[in-house]
Amino acid sequence: MPLVHIDLLAGRTPEQLAKMCQDVTEAIAKNTGPRLSTSTSCSTK
């Protein structure tokens, strides 16, 4: 699985960030082939 880093300006809810993370993870998996059961981590620091 590729390493992806996304910087966003403040103002998103935790729910929006979690949904974005899930969507990005699914898009990468769809286009690169690995299963989603591979290690995935989303940080909202």
Contacts in CASP RR format, 6 or more apart in sequence:
PFRMAT RR
TARGET T0000
AUTHOR 0000-0000-0000
METHOD contacts of the structure
MODEL  1
MPLVHIDLLAGRTPEQLAKMCQDVTEAIAKNTGPRLSTSTSCSTK
1 28 0 8 1.000
1 29 0 8 1.000
1 32 0 8 1.000
1 34 0 8 1.000
1 38 0 8 1.000
1 39 0 8 1.000
1 40 0 8 1.000
2 28 0 8 1.000
2 32 0 8 1.000
4 24 0 8 1.000
4 28 0 8 1.000
6 20 0 8 1.000
6 24 0 8 1.000
8 17 0 8 1.000
12 20 0 8 1.000
14 44 0 8 1.000
17 42 0 8 1.000
17 44 0 8 1.000
18 42 0 8 1.000
21 42 0 8 1.000
22 42 0 8 1.000
25 36 0 8 1.000
25 40 0 8 1.000
25 42 0 8 1.000
26 36 0 8 1.000
29 35 0 8 1.000
29 36 0 8 1.000
29 38 0 8 1.000
END
